Amino acid sequence: MAHVPLEKILDKADNSLYKLVIIASKRAVEIADGQPALIQNPSSMQPSTIALEEIAAGRVKIKK
């Protein structure tokens, strides 16, 4: 299982853990529903891990 450091991605969510959880959970549901991943990922990764990796890579943005 991959580990995404919180320090690496918290600034992408305006330093709000609440915003980070909301955006990651929404993206994970999209991935689980069949949306293609925005990063290269092994098939063994869970949708929540893929979502966090996408946020860390800057592929998923928070709408303001």
PDBQT receptor file of N, H, CA, C and O in Angstrom, charges set to zero:
ATOM      1  N   MET A   1       0.838  -1.172   0.000  1.00  0.00    +0.000 N 
ATOM      2  CA  MET A   1       0.000   0.000   0.000  1.00  0.00    +0.000 C 
ATOM      3  C   MET A   1       0.883   1.235   0.000  1.00  0.00    +0.000 C 
ATOM      4  O   MET A   1       1.859   1.307   0.747  1.00  0.00    +0.000 OA
ATOM      5  N   ALA A   2       0.546   2.191  -0.824  1.00  0.00    +0.000 N 
ATOM      6  H   ALA A   2      -0.247   2.132  -1.430  1.00  0.00    +0.000 HD
ATOM      7  CA  ALA A   2       1.316   3.429  -0.924  1.00  0.00    +0.000 C 
ATOM      8  C   ALA A   2       0.983   4.356   0.245  1.00  0.00    +0.000 C 
ATOM      9  O   ALA A   2      -0.106   4.311   0.816  1.00  0.00    +0.000 OA
ATOM     10  N   HIS A   3       1.944   5.180   0.571  1.00  0.00    +0.000 N 
ATOM     11  H   HIS A   3       2.829   5.217   0.107  1.00  0.00    +0.000 HD
ATOM     12  CA  HIS A   3       1.748   6.153   1.637  1.00  0.00    +0.000 C 
ATOM     13  C   HIS A   3       2.010   7.536   1.071  1.00  0.00    +0.000 C 
ATOM     14  O   HIS A   3       3.083   7.794   0.525  1.00  0.00    +0.000 OA
ATOM     15  N   VAL A   4       1.034   8.429   1.199  1.00  0.00    +0.000 N 
ATOM     16  H   VAL A   4       0.162   8.219   1.642  1.00  0.00    +0.000 HD
ATOM     17  CA  VAL A   4       1.181   9.801   0.737  1.00  0.00    +0.000 C 
ATOM     18  C   VAL A   4       1.340  10.673   1.969  1.00  0.00    +0.000 C 
ATOM     19  O   VAL A   4       0.414  10.763   2.775  1.00  0.00    +0.000 OA
ATOM     20  N   PRO A   5       2.497  11.322   2.139  1.00  0.00    +0.000 N 
ATOM     21  CA  PRO A   5       2.715  12.152   3.331  1.00  0.00    +0.000 C 
ATOM     22  C   PRO A   5       1.748  13.335   3.382  1.00  0.00    +0.000 C 
ATOM     23  O   PRO A   5       1.559  14.036   2.387  1.00  0.00    +0.000 OA
ATOM     24  N   LEU A   6       1.155  13.544   4.518  1.00  0.00    +0.000 N 
ATOM     25  H   LEU A   6       1.308  12.974   5.325  1.00  0.00    +0.000 HD
ATOM     26  CA  LEU A   6       0.202  14.630   4.709  1.00  0.00    +0.000 C 
ATOM     27  C   LEU A   6       0.851  15.981   4.437  1.00  0.00    +0.000 C 
ATOM     28  O   LEU A   6       0.213  16.874   3.879  1.00  0.00    +0.000 OA
ATOM     29  N   GLU A   7       2.105  16.135   4.823  1.00  0.00    +0.000 N 
ATOM     30  H   GLU A   7       2.623  15.410   5.276  1.00  0.00    +0.000 HD
ATOM     31  CA  GLU A   7       2.801  17.399   4.628  1.00  0.00    +0.000 C 
ATOM     32  C   GLU A   7       2.933  17.740   3.142  1.00  0.00    +0.000 C 
ATOM     33  O   GLU A   7       3.001  18.912   2.771  1.00  0.00    +0.000 OA
ATOM     34  N   LYS A   8       2.967  16.728   2.313  1.00  0.00    +0.000 N 
ATOM     35  H   LYS A   8       2.911  15.776   2.615  1.00  0.00    +0.000 HD
ATOM     36  CA  LYS A   8       3.140  16.918   0.874  1.00  0.00    +0.000 C 
ATOM     37  C   LYS A   8       1.868  17.419   0.199  1.00  0.00    +0.000 C 
ATOM     38  O   LYS A   8       1.936  18.104  -0.821  1.00  0.00    +0.000 OA
ATOM     39  N   ILE A   9       0.720  17.085   0.754  1.00  0.00    +0.000 N 
ATOM     40  H   ILE A   9       0.664  16.528   1.582  1.00  0.00    +0.000 HD
ATOM     41  CA  ILE A   9      -0.529  17.422   0.081  1.00  0.00    +0.000 C 
ATOM     42  C   ILE A   9      -1.418  18.411   0.816  1.00  0.00    +0.000 C 
ATOM     43  O   ILE A   9      -2.364  18.932   0.225  1.00  0.00    +0.000 OA
ATOM     44  N   LEU A  10      -1.152  18.681   2.058  1.00  0.00    +0.000 N 
ATOM     45  H   LEU A  10      -0.384  18.258   2.539  1.00  0.00    +0.000 HD
ATOM     46  CA  LEU A  10      -2.014  19.579   2.821  1.00  0.00    +0.000 C 
ATOM     47  C   LEU A  10      -2.026  20.984   2.240  1.00  0.00    +0.000 C 
ATOM     48  O   LEU A  10      -3.065  21.644   2.254  1.00  0.00    +0.000 OA
ATOM     49  N   ASP A  11      -0.888  21.456   1.727  1.00  0.00    +0.000 N 
ATOM     50  H   ASP A  11      -0.044  20.920   1.715  1.00  0.00    +0.000 HD
ATOM     51  CA  ASP A  11      -0.844  22.802   1.152  1.00  0.00    +0.000 C 
ATOM     52  C   ASP A  11      -1.674  22.893  -0.130  1.00  0.00    +0.000 C 
ATOM     53  O   ASP A  11      -2.081  23.990  -0.512  1.00  0.00    +0.000 OA
ATOM     54  N   LYS A  12      -1.930  21.788  -0.791  1.00  0.00    +0.000 N 
ATOM     55  H   LYS A  12      -1.599  20.896  -0.480  1.00  0.00    +0.000 HD
ATOM     56  CA  LYS A  12      -2.756  21.783  -2.005  1.00  0.00    +0.000 C 
ATOM     57  C   LYS A  12      -4.228  21.989  -1.665  1.00  0.00    +0.000 C 
ATOM     58  O   LYS A  12      -5.033  22.276  -2.551  1.00  0.00    +0.000 OA
ATOM     59  N   ALA A  13      -4.587  21.843  -0.390  1.00  0.00    +0.000 N 
ATOM     60  H   ALA A  13      -3.933  21.609   0.329  1.00  0.00    +0.000 HD
ATOM     61  CA  ALA A  13      -5.967  22.012   0.061  1.00  0.00    +0.000 C 
ATOM     62  C   ALA A  13      -6.089  23.219   0.983  1.00  0.00    +0.000 C 
ATOM     63  O   ALA A  13      -6.874  23.207   1.931  1.00  0.00    +0.000 OA
ATOM     64  N   ASP A  14      -5.313  24.256   0.702  1.00  0.00    +0.000 N 
ATOM     65  H   ASP A  14      -4.676  24.266  -0.068  1.00  0.00    +0.000 HD
ATOM     66  CA  ASP A  14      -5.333  25.487   1.504  1.00  0.00    +0.000 C 
ATOM     67  C   ASP A  14      -5.069  25.226   2.980  1.00  0.00    +0.000 C 
ATOM     68  O   ASP A  14      -5.615  25.912   3.843  1.00  0.00    +0.000 OA
ATOM     69  N   ASN A  15      -4.234  24.236   3.270  1.00  0.00    +0.000 N 
ATOM     70  H   ASN A  15      -3.790  23.678   2.569  1.00  0.00    +0.000 HD
ATOM     71  CA  ASN A  15      -3.877  23.835   4.633  1.00  0.00    +0.000 C 
ATOM     72  C   ASN A  15      -5.089  23.464   5.478  1.00  0.00    +0.000 C 
ATOM     73  O   ASN A  15      -5.092  23.657   6.694  1.00  0.00    +0.000 OA
ATOM     74  N   SER A  16      -6.114  22.933   4.828  1.00  0.00    +0.000 N 
ATOM     75  H   SER A  16      -6.112  22.776   3.841  1.00  0.00    +0.000 HD
ATOM     76  CA  SER A  16      -7.326  22.511   5.524  1.00  0.00    +0.000 C 
ATOM     77  C   SER A  16      -7.488  21.003   5.371  1.00  0.00    +0.000 C 
ATOM     78  O   SER A  16      -7.694  20.495   4.268  1.00  0.00    +0.000 OA
ATOM     79  N   LEU A  17      -7.392  20.308   6.480  1.00  0.00    +0.000 N 
ATOM     80  H   LEU A  17      -7.224  20.721   7.375  1.00  0.00    +0.000 HD
ATOM     81  CA  LEU A  17      -7.566  18.860   6.464  1.00  0.00    +0.000 C 
ATOM     82  C   LEU A  17      -8.983  18.500   6.027  1.00  0.00    +0.000 C 
ATOM     83  O   LEU A  17      -9.184  17.503   5.333  1.00  0.00    +0.000 OA
ATOM     84  N   TYR A  18      -9.957  19.300   6.426  1.00  0.00    +0.000 N 
ATOM     85  H   TYR A  18      -9.793  20.110   6.989  1.00  0.00    +0.000 HD
ATOM     86  CA  TYR A  18     -11.348  19.072   6.034  1.00  0.00    +0.000 C 
ATOM     87  C   TYR A  18     -11.490  19.113   4.510  1.00  0.00    +0.000 C 
ATOM     88  O   TYR A  18     -12.087  18.210   3.924  1.00  0.00    +0.000 OA
ATOM     89  N   LYS A  19     -10.949  20.145   3.866  1.00  0.00    +0.000 N 
ATOM     90  H   LYS A  19     -10.464  20.879   4.343  1.00  0.00    +0.000 HD
ATOM     91  CA  LYS A  19     -11.022  20.259   2.412  1.00  0.00    +0.000 C 
ATOM     92  C   LYS A  19     -10.316  19.091   1.730  1.00  0.00    +0.000 C 
ATOM     93  O   LYS A  19     -10.796  18.566   0.725  1.00  0.00    +0.000 OA
ATOM     94  N   LEU A  20      -9.185  18.692   2.278  1.00  0.00    +0.000 N 
ATOM     95  H   LEU A  20      -8.795  19.118   3.094  1.00  0.00    +0.000 HD
ATOM     96  CA  LEU A  20      -8.429  17.586   1.711  1.00  0.00    +0.000 C 
ATOM     97  C   LEU A  20      -9.232  16.291   1.741  1.00  0.00    +0.000 C 
ATOM     98  O   LEU A  20      -9.260  15.553   0.756  1.00  0.00    +0.000 OA
ATOM     99  N   VAL A  21      -9.872  16.019   2.846  1.00  0.00    +0.000 N 
ATOM    100  H   VAL A  21      -9.849  16.618   3.646  1.00  0.00    +0.000 HD
ATOM    101  CA  VAL A  21     -10.678  14.796   2.986  1.00  0.00    +0.000 C 
ATOM    102  C   VAL A  21     -11.857  14.822   2.022  1.00  0.00    +0.000 C 
ATOM    103  O   VAL A  21     -12.169  13.809   1.395  1.00  0.00    +0.000 OA
ATOM    104  N   ILE A  22     -12.511  15.969   1.900  1.00  0.00    +0.000 N 
ATOM    105  H   ILE A  22     -12.257  16.792   2.409  1.00  0.00    +0.000 HD
ATOM    106  CA  ILE A  22     -13.677  16.085   1.012  1.00  0.00    +0.000 C 
ATOM    107  C   ILE A  22     -13.276  15.869  -0.443  1.00  0.00    +0.000 C 
ATOM    108  O   ILE A  22     -13.916  15.093  -1.152  1.00  0.00    +0.000 OA
ATOM    109  N   ILE A  23     -12.215  16.553  -0.898  1.00  0.00    +0.000 N 
ATOM    110  H   ILE A  23     -11.695  17.184  -0.322  1.00  0.00    +0.000 HD
ATOM    111  CA  ILE A  23     -11.813  16.423  -2.300  1.00  0.00    +0.000 C 
ATOM    112  C   ILE A  23     -11.299  15.020  -2.599  1.00  0.00    +0.000 C 
ATOM    113  O   ILE A  23     -11.579  14.472  -3.665  1.00  0.00    +0.000 OA
ATOM    114  N   ALA A  24     -10.548  14.435  -1.665  1.00  0.00    +0.000 N 
ATOM    115  H   ALA A  24     -10.321  14.881  -0.799  1.00  0.00    +0.000 HD
ATOM    116  CA  ALA A  24     -10.032  13.084  -1.882  1.00  0.00    +0.000 C 
ATOM    117  C   ALA A  24     -11.167  12.064  -1.918  1.00  0.00    +0.000 C 
ATOM    118  O   ALA A  24     -11.144  11.144  -2.736  1.00  0.00    +0.000 OA
ATOM    119  N   SER A  25     -12.147  12.214  -1.052  1.00  0.00    +0.000 N 
ATOM    120  H   SER A  25     -12.166  12.961  -0.387  1.00  0.00    +0.000 HD
ATOM    121  CA  SER A  25     -13.253  11.252  -1.039  1.00  0.00    +0.000 C 
ATOM    122  C   SER A  25     -14.108  11.383  -2.295  1.00  0.00    +0.000 C 
ATOM    123  O   SER A  25     -14.544  10.374  -2.849  1.00  0.00    +0.000 OA
ATOM    124  N   LYS A  26     -14.353  12.605  -2.751  1.00  0.00    +0.000 N 
ATOM    125  H   LYS A  26     -13.998  13.424  -2.302  1.00  0.00    +0.000 HD
ATOM    126  CA  LYS A  26     -15.135  12.782  -3.980  1.00  0.00    +0.000 C 
ATOM    127  C   LYS A  26     -14.399  12.195  -5.181  1.00  0.00    +0.000 C 
ATOM    128  O   LYS A  26     -15.007  11.544  -6.030  1.00  0.00    +0.000 OA
ATOM    129  N   ARG A  27     -13.095  12.427  -5.247  1.00  0.00    +0.000 N 
ATOM    130  H   ARG A  27     -12.601  12.956  -4.556  1.00  0.00    +0.000 HD
ATOM    131  CA  ARG A  27     -12.325  11.892  -6.366  1.00  0.00    +0.000 C 
ATOM    132  C   ARG A  27     -12.253  10.363  -6.300  1.00  0.00    +0.000 C 
ATOM    133  O   ARG A  27     -12.312   9.696  -7.333  1.00  0.00    +0.000 OA
ATOM    134  N   ALA A  28     -12.128   9.812  -5.102  1.00  0.00    +0.000 N 
ATOM    135  H   ALA A  28     -12.080  10.354  -4.263  1.00  0.00    +0.000 HD
ATOM    136  CA  ALA A  28     -12.082   8.359  -4.943  1.00  0.00    +0.000 C 
ATOM    137  C   ALA A  28     -13.392   7.719  -5.406  1.00  0.00    +0.000 C 
ATOM    138  O   ALA A  28     -13.376   6.646  -6.009  1.00  0.00    +0.000 OA
ATOM    139  N   VAL A  29     -14.509   8.361  -5.133  1.00  0.00    +0.000 N 
ATOM    140  H   VAL A  29     -14.522   9.232  -4.644  1.00  0.00    +0.000 HD
ATOM    141  CA  VAL A  29     -15.809   7.840  -5.590  1.00  0.00    +0.000 C 
ATOM    142  C   VAL A  29     -15.877   7.883  -7.115  1.00  0.00    +0.000 C 
ATOM    143  O   VAL A  29     -16.376   6.949  -7.742  1.00  0.00    +0.000 OA
ATOM    144  N   GLU A  30     -15.372   8.972  -7.714  1.00  0.00    +0.000 N 
ATOM    145  H   GLU A  30     -14.966   9.731  -7.205  1.00  0.00    +0.000 HD
ATOM    146  CA  GLU A  30     -15.344   9.060  -9.178  1.00  0.00    +0.000 C 
ATOM    147  C   GLU A  30     -14.521   7.920  -9.779  1.00  0.00    +0.000 C 
ATOM    148  O   GLU A  30     -14.934   7.299 -10.758  1.00  0.00    +0.000 OA
ATOM    149  N   ILE A  31     -13.367   7.649  -9.195  1.00  0.00    +0.000 N 
ATOM    150  H   ILE A  31     -13.031   8.153  -8.399  1.00  0.00    +0.000 HD
ATOM    151  CA  ILE A  31     -12.499   6.575  -9.690  1.00  0.00    +0.000 C 
ATOM    152  C   ILE A  31     -13.181   5.227  -9.528  1.00  0.00    +0.000 C 
ATOM    153  O   ILE A  31     -13.135   4.390 -10.430  1.00  0.00    +0.000 OA
ATOM    154  N   ALA A  32     -13.817   5.014  -8.373  1.00  0.00    +0.000 N 
ATOM    155  H   ALA A  32     -13.854   5.694  -7.640  1.00  0.00    +0.000 HD
ATOM    156  CA  ALA A  32     -14.514   3.745  -8.135  1.00  0.00    +0.000 C 
ATOM    157  C   ALA A  32     -15.686   3.559  -9.094  1.00  0.00    +0.000 C 
ATOM    158  O   ALA A  32     -16.050   2.431  -9.425  1.00  0.00    +0.000 OA
ATOM    159  N   ASP A  33     -16.281   4.676  -9.543  1.00  0.00    +0.000 N 
ATOM    160  H   ASP A  33     -15.985   5.593  -9.275  1.00  0.00    +0.000 HD
ATOM    161  CA  ASP A  33     -17.403   4.610 -10.485  1.00  0.00    +0.000 C 
ATOM    162  C   ASP A  33     -16.952   4.452 -11.927  1.00  0.00    +0.000 C 
ATOM    163  O   ASP A  33     -17.789   4.375 -12.826  1.00  0.00    +0.000 OA
ATOM    164  N   GLY A  34     -15.637   4.401 -12.170  1.00  0.00    +0.000 N 
ATOM    165  H   GLY A  34     -14.956   4.464 -11.439  1.00  0.00    +0.000 HD
ATOM    166  CA  GLY A  34     -15.151   4.120 -13.509  1.00  0.00    +0.000 C 
ATOM    167  C   GLY A  34     -14.407   5.233 -14.206  1.00  0.00    +0.000 C 
ATOM    168  O   GLY A  34     -13.933   5.038 -15.326  1.00  0.00    +0.000 OA
ATOM    169  N   GLN A  35     -14.285   6.391 -13.590  1.00  0.00    +0.000 N 
ATOM    170  H   GLN A  35     -14.670   6.550 -12.681  1.00  0.00    +0.000 HD
ATOM    171  CA  GLN A  35     -13.508   7.466 -14.206  1.00  0.00    +0.000 C 
ATOM    172  C   GLN A  35     -12.048   7.038 -14.303  1.00  0.00    +0.000 C 
ATOM    173  O   GLN A  35     -11.545   6.385 -13.388  1.00  0.00    +0.000 OA
ATOM    174  N   PRO A  36     -11.360   7.382 -15.373  1.00  0.00    +0.000 N 
ATOM    175  CA  PRO A  36      -9.949   6.986 -15.492  1.00  0.00    +0.000 C 
ATOM    176  C   PRO A  36      -9.067   7.754 -14.520  1.00  0.00    +0.000 C 
ATOM    177  O   PRO A  36      -9.320   8.918 -14.209  1.00  0.00    +0.000 OA
ATOM    178  N   ALA A  37      -8.045   7.088 -14.057  1.00  0.00    +0.000 N 
ATOM    179  H   ALA A  37      -7.840   6.143 -14.310  1.00  0.00    +0.000 HD
ATOM    180  CA  ALA A  37      -7.077   7.730 -13.154  1.00  0.00    +0.000 C 
ATOM    181  C   ALA A  37      -6.259   8.744 -13.939  1.00  0.00    +0.000 C 
ATOM    182  O   ALA A  37      -5.993   8.550 -15.125  1.00  0.00    +0.000 OA
ATOM    183  N   LEU A  38      -5.862   9.819 -13.281  1.00  0.00    +0.000 N 
ATOM    184  H   LEU A  38      -6.078   9.977 -12.318  1.00  0.00    +0.000 HD
ATOM    185  CA  LEU A  38      -5.096  10.878 -13.921  1.00  0.00    +0.000 C 
ATOM    186  C   LEU A  38      -3.592  10.687 -13.771  1.00  0.00    +0.000 C 
ATOM    187  O   LEU A  38      -2.806  11.511 -14.240  1.00  0.00    +0.000 OA
ATOM    188  N   ILE A  39      -3.196   9.609 -13.123  1.00  0.00    +0.000 N 
ATOM    189  H   ILE A  39      -3.834   8.940 -12.742  1.00  0.00    +0.000 HD
ATOM    190  CA  ILE A  39      -1.786   9.292 -12.938  1.00  0.00    +0.000 C 
ATOM    191  C   ILE A  39      -1.566   7.840 -13.335  1.00  0.00    +0.000 C 
ATOM    192  O   ILE A  39      -2.513   7.062 -13.447  1.00  0.00    +0.000 OA
ATOM    193  N   GLN A  40      -0.309   7.490 -13.544  1.00  0.00    +0.000 N 
ATOM    194  H   GLN A  40       0.461   8.122 -13.453  1.00  0.00    +0.000 HD
ATOM    195  CA  GLN A  40       0.021   6.087 -13.793  1.00  0.00    +0.000 C 
ATOM    196  C   GLN A  40      -0.068   5.368 -12.461  1.00  0.00    +0.000 C 
ATOM    197  O   GLN A  40       0.526   5.800 -11.473  1.00  0.00    +0.000 OA
ATOM    198  N   ASN A  41      -0.803   4.281 -12.433  1.00  0.00    +0.000 N 
ATOM    199  H   ASN A  41      -1.286   3.929 -13.236  1.00  0.00    +0.000 HD
ATOM    200  CA  ASN A  41      -0.987   3.574 -11.171  1.00  0.00    +0.000 C 
ATOM    201  C   ASN A  41      -1.035   2.071 -11.386  1.00  0.00    +0.000 C 
ATOM    202  O   ASN A  41      -1.564   1.594 -12.390  1.00  0.00    +0.000 OA
ATOM    203  N   PRO A  42      -0.487   1.338 -10.452  1.00  0.00    +0.000 N 
ATOM    204  CA  PRO A  42      -0.659  -0.113 -10.517  1.00  0.00    +0.000 C 
ATOM    205  C   PRO A  42      -2.116  -0.468 -10.205  1.00  0.00    +0.000 C 
ATOM    206  O   PRO A  42      -2.790   0.241  -9.458  1.00  0.00    +0.000 OA
ATOM    207  N   SER A  43      -2.577  -1.539 -10.768  1.00  0.00    +0.000 N 
ATOM    208  H   SER A  43      -2.029  -2.115 -11.375  1.00  0.00    +0.000 HD
ATOM    209  CA  SER A  43      -3.982  -1.913 -10.594  1.00  0.00    +0.000 C 
ATOM    210  C   SER A  43      -4.308  -2.325  -9.160  1.00  0.00    +0.000 C 
ATOM    211  O   SER A  43      -5.478  -2.461  -8.804  1.00  0.00    +0.000 OA
ATOM    212  N   SER A  44      -3.290  -2.521  -8.347  1.00  0.00    +0.000 N 
ATOM    213  H   SER A  44      -2.339  -2.410  -8.636  1.00  0.00    +0.000 HD
ATOM    214  CA  SER A  44      -3.539  -2.956  -6.972  1.00  0.00    +0.000 C 
ATOM    215  C   SER A  44      -3.833  -1.791  -6.022  1.00  0.00    +0.000 C 
ATOM    216  O   SER A  44      -4.162  -2.020  -4.858  1.00  0.00    +0.000 OA
ATOM    217  N   MET A  45      -3.719  -0.539  -6.503  1.00  0.00    +0.000 N 
ATOM    218  H   MET A  45      -3.451  -0.353  -7.448  1.00  0.00    +0.000 HD
ATOM    219  CA  MET A  45      -3.962   0.615  -5.630  1.00  0.00    +0.000 C 
ATOM    220  C   MET A  45      -5.457   0.821  -5.414  1.00  0.00    +0.000 C 
ATOM    221  O   MET A  45      -6.258   0.622  -6.327  1.00  0.00    +0.000 OA
ATOM    222  N   GLN A  46      -5.818   1.212  -4.223  1.00  0.00    +0.000 N 
ATOM    223  H   GLN A  46      -5.167   1.373  -3.481  1.00  0.00    +0.000 HD
ATOM    224  CA  GLN A  46      -7.202   1.515  -3.886  1.00  0.00    +0.000 C 
ATOM    225  C   GLN A  46      -7.572   2.886  -4.446  1.00  0.00    +0.000 C 
ATOM    226  O   GLN A  46      -6.693   3.731  -4.615  1.00  0.00    +0.000 OA
ATOM    227  N   PRO A  47      -8.864   3.129  -4.741  1.00  0.00    +0.000 N 
ATOM    228  CA  PRO A  47      -9.269   4.434  -5.264  1.00  0.00    +0.000 C 
ATOM    229  C   PRO A  47      -8.884   5.606  -4.354  1.00  0.00    +0.000 C 
ATOM    230  O   PRO A  47      -8.553   6.683  -4.849  1.00  0.00    +0.000 OA
ATOM    231  N   SER A  48      -8.921   5.415  -3.057  1.00  0.00    +0.000 N 
ATOM    232  H   SER A  48      -9.190   4.540  -2.654  1.00  0.00    +0.000 HD
ATOM    233  CA  SER A  48      -8.552   6.505  -2.143  1.00  0.00    +0.000 C 
ATOM    234  C   SER A  48      -7.073   6.851  -2.258  1.00  0.00    +0.000 C 
ATOM    235  O   SER A  48      -6.703   8.023  -2.184  1.00  0.00    +0.000 OA
ATOM    236  N   THR A  49      -6.237   5.856  -2.434  1.00  0.00    +0.000 N 
ATOM    237  H   THR A  49      -6.537   4.904  -2.494  1.00  0.00    +0.000 HD
ATOM    238  CA  THR A  49      -4.799   6.092  -2.595  1.00  0.00    +0.000 C 
ATOM    239  C   THR A  49      -4.520   6.764  -3.929  1.00  0.00    +0.000 C 
ATOM    240  O   THR A  49      -3.678   7.658  -4.009  1.00  0.00    +0.000 OA
ATOM    241  N   ILE A  50      -5.213   6.347  -4.966  1.00  0.00    +0.000 N 
ATOM    242  H   ILE A  50      -5.897   5.620  -4.901  1.00  0.00    +0.000 HD
ATOM    243  CA  ILE A  50      -5.052   6.976  -6.272  1.00  0.00    +0.000 C 
ATOM    244  C   ILE A  50      -5.448   8.442  -6.185  1.00  0.00    +0.000 C 
ATOM    245  O   ILE A  50      -4.760   9.305  -6.730  1.00  0.00    +0.000 OA
ATOM    246  N   ALA A  51      -6.557   8.730  -5.500  1.00  0.00    +0.000 N 
ATOM    247  H   ALA A  51      -7.116   8.029  -5.058  1.00  0.00    +0.000 HD
ATOM    248  CA  ALA A  51      -7.016  10.118  -5.354  1.00  0.00    +0.000 C 
ATOM    249  C   ALA A  51      -5.976  10.965  -4.632  1.00  0.00    +0.000 C 
ATOM    250  O   ALA A  51      -5.713  12.094  -5.046  1.00  0.00    +0.000 OA
ATOM    251  N   LEU A  52      -5.385  10.449  -3.571  1.00  0.00    +0.000 N 
ATOM    252  H   LEU A  52      -5.600   9.532  -3.235  1.00  0.00    +0.000 HD
ATOM    253  CA  LEU A  52      -4.363  11.202  -2.845  1.00  0.00    +0.000 C 
ATOM    254  C   LEU A  52      -3.113  11.408  -3.698  1.00  0.00    +0.000 C 
ATOM    255  O   LEU A  52      -2.493  12.471  -3.641  1.00  0.00    +0.000 OA
ATOM    256  N   GLU A  53      -2.740  10.407  -4.482  1.00  0.00    +0.000 N 
ATOM    257  H   GLU A  53      -3.243   9.544  -4.528  1.00  0.00    +0.000 HD
ATOM    258  CA  GLU A  53      -1.593  10.547  -5.384  1.00  0.00    +0.000 C 
ATOM    259  C   GLU A  53      -1.869  11.607  -6.452  1.00  0.00    +0.000 C 
ATOM    260  O   GLU A  53      -0.978  12.375  -6.813  1.00  0.00    +0.000 OA
ATOM    261  N   GLU A  54      -3.097  11.648  -6.952  1.00  0.00    +0.000 N 
ATOM    262  H   GLU A  54      -3.822  11.024  -6.659  1.00  0.00    +0.000 HD
ATOM    263  CA  GLU A  54      -3.466  12.656  -7.941  1.00  0.00    +0.000 C 
ATOM    264  C   GLU A  54      -3.398  14.061  -7.353  1.00  0.00    +0.000 C 
ATOM    265  O   GLU A  54      -2.940  14.994  -8.013  1.00  0.00    +0.000 OA
ATOM    266  N   ILE A  55      -3.851  14.209  -6.119  1.00  0.00    +0.000 N 
ATOM    267  H   ILE A  55      -4.223  13.451  -5.582  1.00  0.00    +0.000 HD
ATOM    268  CA  ILE A  55      -3.784  15.508  -5.449  1.00  0.00    +0.000 C 
ATOM    269  C   ILE A  55      -2.333  15.914  -5.247  1.00  0.00    +0.000 C 
ATOM    270  O   ILE A  55      -1.971  17.067  -5.483  1.00  0.00    +0.000 OA
ATOM    271  N   ALA A  56      -1.502  14.980  -4.815  1.00  0.00    +0.000 N 
ATOM    272  H   ALA A  56      -1.796  14.043  -4.624  1.00  0.00    +0.000 HD
ATOM    273  CA  ALA A  56      -0.081  15.259  -4.602  1.00  0.00    +0.000 C 
ATOM    274  C   ALA A  56       0.599  15.669  -5.910  1.00  0.00    +0.000 C 
ATOM    275  O   ALA A  56       1.490  16.518  -5.906  1.00  0.00    +0.000 OA
ATOM    276  N   ALA A  57       0.183  15.068  -7.026  1.00  0.00    +0.000 N 
ATOM    277  H   ALA A  57      -0.541  14.378  -7.029  1.00  0.00    +0.000 HD
ATOM    278  CA  ALA A  57       0.784  15.374  -8.326  1.00  0.00    +0.000 C 
ATOM    279  C   ALA A  57       0.233  16.662  -8.921  1.00  0.00    +0.000 C 
ATOM    280  O   ALA A  57       0.720  17.123  -9.953  1.00  0.00    +0.000 OA
ATOM    281  N   GLY A  58      -0.774  17.248  -8.286  1.00  0.00    +0.000 N 
ATOM    282  H   GLY A  58      -1.170  16.873  -7.448  1.00  0.00    +0.000 HD
ATOM    283  CA  GLY A  58      -1.359  18.492  -8.801  1.00  0.00    +0.000 C 
ATOM    284  C   GLY A  58      -2.371  18.295  -9.915  1.00  0.00    +0.000 C 
ATOM    285  O   GLY A  58      -2.731  19.250 -10.602  1.00  0.00    +0.000 OA
ATOM    286  N   ARG A  59      -2.830  17.072 -10.099  1.00  0.00    +0.000 N 
ATOM    287  H   ARG A  59      -2.537  16.296  -9.540  1.00  0.00    +0.000 HD
ATOM    288  CA  ARG A  59      -3.789  16.768 -11.167  1.00  0.00    +0.000 C 
ATOM    289  C   ARG A  59      -5.228  17.076 -10.764  1.00  0.00    +0.000 C 
ATOM    290  O   ARG A  59      -6.092  17.239 -11.626  1.00  0.00    +0.000 OA
ATOM    291  N   VAL A  60      -5.491  17.156  -9.457  1.00  0.00    +0.000 N 
ATOM    292  H   VAL A  60      -4.790  17.023  -8.757  1.00  0.00    +0.000 HD
ATOM    293  CA  VAL A  60      -6.831  17.449  -8.959  1.00  0.00    +0.000 C 
ATOM    294  C   VAL A  60      -6.755  18.771  -8.202  1.00  0.00    +0.000 C 
ATOM    295  O   VAL A  60      -5.916  18.945  -7.318  1.00  0.00    +0.000 OA
ATOM    296  N   LYS A  61      -7.633  19.690  -8.554  1.00  0.00    +0.000 N 
ATOM    297  H   LYS A  61      -8.315  19.549  -9.271  1.00  0.00    +0.000 HD
ATOM    298  CA  LYS A  61      -7.640  21.018  -7.938  1.00  0.00    +0.000 C 
ATOM    299  C   LYS A  61      -8.931  21.211  -7.153  1.00  0.00    +0.000 C 
ATOM    300  O   LYS A  61      -9.951  20.585  -7.441  1.00  0.00    +0.000 OA
ATOM    301  N   ILE A  62      -8.869  22.078  -6.168  1.00  0.00    +0.000 N 
ATOM    302  H   ILE A  62      -8.041  22.587  -5.933  1.00  0.00    +0.000 HD
ATOM    303  CA  ILE A  62     -10.051  22.444  -5.390  1.00  0.00    +0.000 C 
ATOM    304  C   ILE A  62     -10.688  23.672  -6.018  1.00  0.00    +0.000 C 
ATOM    305  O   ILE A  62     -10.010  24.673  -6.252  1.00  0.00    +0.000 OA
ATOM    306  N   LYS A  63     -11.984  23.603  -6.291  1.00  0.00    +0.000 N 
ATOM    307  H   LYS A  63     -12.534  22.790  -6.101  1.00  0.00    +0.000 HD
ATOM    308  CA  LYS A  63     -12.692  24.768  -6.811  1.00  0.00    +0.000 C 
ATOM    309  C   LYS A  63     -12.915  25.754  -5.687  1.00  0.00    +0.000 C 
ATOM    310  O   LYS A  63     -13.273  25.370  -4.574  1.00  0.00    +0.000 OA
ATOM    311  N   LYS A  64     -12.708  27.003  -5.975  1.00  0.00    +0.000 N 
ATOM    312  H   LYS A  64     -12.417  27.315  -6.880  1.00  0.00    +0.000 HD
ATOM    313  CA  LYS A  64     -12.907  28.031  -4.936  1.00  0.00    +0.000 C 
ATOM    314  C   LYS A  64     -14.194  28.761  -5.160  1.00  0.00    +0.000 C 
ATOM    315  O   LYS A  64     -14.535  29.660  -4.392  1.00  0.00    +0.000 OA
TER     316      LYS A  64
